[in-house]
């Protein structure tokens, strides 16, 4: 895994602030659309469940969304079922849009980190790394690891002093990462 040390500078801070601002401006309407779609889906499911309950198809005999109940006239109107399916599709598309925005802006953030990195080192097999000849002052330690479909991101502001320092990244995964919806 690559670990980047980015020293604080006006150029980096300006570019970083712009990247964060652009992300927030783009993701906010997408998150609102996702929330609205989830609300509509919950309403559609509630209407479907009420229709089932009114016809005595609730409780232990009813599976979550079984084909038998979907296709029987006792399960409720076809319109209610179509509304459930349609709103589920809207939720899927809204979540997909949000994560596309996140991925795009995370990639842009990674480019900013690479561009302004004072040092880049590889970790050893235990995850340890050493940065040497680092100037004192404010800086950021950044690392990103993709494991399947999961991302682990470390973005830690630090103050570099003379002498040996240790930074523990084990508890700070994504806590300070601004590119989360």
Buried (B, 14 or more C-beta within 10 A) or exposed (E): BBBBBBBBBEEBEEBBEEBBEEBEEBBEEBBEBBEEBBEBBEEBBEBBBEBBEEBEBEEEEBEEEEEEBBEEEEBBEEEBBEBBBEBBEBBEEBBEBBBEBBEBBBEBBBEBBEEBBBBBBEBEEEEEBEBEEBEEEEBBBBBBBEEEEEBBBBBBEBEBEEEEEEBEBEEBBEEEBBBEE
